[in-house]
């Protein structure tokens, strides 16, 4: 097969496949664990060759691909300014969701200057059509990083504008990261079913997920998504704080109900001195009364078994 074009990287090849209308192939190469530049180059040259053969030698497609490659090389962002995201899973998902919120849409039919394979423009704003993107929903932080690069490559903006987008999202993330531990410390020991419950509360709210319709993240990514979805929600600070406070209380109540559902009530009377000591133990262990009694029972039983 004749080599019409040389691809400099897998990333460039993914962009070219997307521009050629081969979104499925683009997604396959974008998230592949094996970064084979030669393989994606052969795929692109094969598409060019088939098109030329089927059009009686008309090389219009080759000129188009060369133009696409030139656009990519002029507008692709320097990956070094995003490399820190590889070490920050929360930051990675925040960045991806931030880009999706501002530049990606699904199922939109009303627009002007429509090209269903690429993007459309409405009221001066460019939107990528989610169904035809070169990257799908990421299942891991590593895929999330690759999806970020893919979206930035697909945006038809000049490099200066893309750099500004990156800087804005980075500043937003680091500002919110300082509040993350305080705002979401109650989620530290959340089990998968707890995260699912939190996401359900978000879904029931009419505004929080308004900008993320038709986005289905795997359970492993939902844990990372909860803080990002909250911080990306555009609402008055007081309203957001009220929602978060209510969510935290409902979450604590939900966990408590599940915890006591499998426990049996025990009604006992103890002396006043024993009661005072129990109160001291509650403060010492930072646990409620039922947990302290259960802990003392289990501890005593273990000690008796060790002696025997």
Secondary structure by P-SEA (a helix, b strand, c coil): cccccccccaaaaaaaaaaacaaaaaaaaaacccccaaaaaaaaaaaaaaaaaaacccaaaaaaaaaaaaaaaaccccccccccccccaaaaaaaaaaaaacccccccccccccccccccccccccccccccccccccccaaaaaaaaaaaaaaccccaaaaaaaaaaaaaaaaaaaaaccccccccccccaaaaaaaaaaaaaccccccccccccccccccccaaaaaaaaccccaaaaaaaaaaaaaaaaaaaaaaaaccbbbbbbbbcaaaaaaaaaaaaaacccaaaaaaaaaaaaaaaaaaac
